[in-house]
Amino acid sequence: MEQRQSFSNVWDALENTPAEAASMAMRSNLLIAIEQRVRSWQVTQAEAARRLGITQPRLNDLLRGRITKFSLDTLISLASQAGLTVRLDIAEAA
C-alpha cells in the first residue's frame, strides 16, 4: 500500500530542501501581491511597466506568473515600486 505524504504547501512538495521551498513560497506570495496591485491600477501594460521600471515583456512574465524568471530580490524591488511594503516573519523551525 502506498503511503501518503502531507505538506504544508505545494512548494514543500516540489522543492528539494526546506530552504528552496521557503524561497519559492515567498516569491510566489510576492508575485501574486504585485500582480494584483498592477491589475488594480487599470492602466495599459506599457504604463504599468513604466511605473515598475521594467520592460513590457518583463511585465508580461510577471502577469503570467512566470515565477522562475524572478529572484526574491527582484520581486522585493518590484513590490516597493508598486507601493507595497514587504515584511519578513522569522520563526524557529518546528
N, C-alpha and C positions, 0 to 999 in steps of 0.2 A: 504494500500500500504506500502510495506517495505521500510524503509529509508536506504539509502546507506551511509556508512561512508568512509571517505578518511583518509589515513595515510601516513606520510612522508616516512616510511619504514616498512618492514614486521615485525620488532621487536615491533614497536608501536602497531601493531595489535595483536601480540601474547602474549606479556608480560602484567602483571597486573599493573605495575607502570611505570612512565616515567624513573625512575632510573634504573629499571630492563631492560627496553628497551635500554637505553643508554649503559649499561654494555654489553648487548648481541651484540649490533651494533659494539662496539669497539672490542669485542672478535672476531666477525665474520671478521671484516676488518683485524685484526692481523693474524688470522688463514689463510686467503686467501693469504696474503702477504708472510707468512712463507712458505706455501705450494708451491707457485710459485717460491720462491727462491730455495727451496730444489730441485724442479724438474729441475731448470736451471743448477744445478750442474752436472747433468747427471752422477751420481755415483750410486752404489748399495745402497739399503736401509740400509744395515749394515754400510756402510761408512757414509751415511747421518746421521744416528742415532749417530754414534761416534762423528761427527762434532758438533752435537747439544747437546751431553752429555746426551742422553736418550737411552732407550732400543728400540730395533726394533719394538716390539709390540706397544710401545707408539708412535713411529713414524708412524706406520700404522694407529693408531687412528687419528693422525693429518692429514695424507694424505687422509683419508676417510671423513674428515670434521666432526668428532665426537666432536662438539663444547662443549657439556655438560661435557666432560671429562677434560676440561682445564679451569683453572681460568684466570682472566685477568693478574694477577701477573706472572703466569707460561708462558703465551703467550708473555709477555713483555721480560722475560728472554730468551725464545727461539728465539725471534726476534733478540735480541742482539747477541746470539750465532750464528745466521745465517748472522750476519753482517749488520743488518738493524738498522736504527735509528728510535725510536718511539718518536713522539711529541704529546702533548695533546693540543687541542684548547679549550679554555673555553669562553663561551659567556653567556650573560644573557638570561634566558628563555623568550620566547615570551609571 
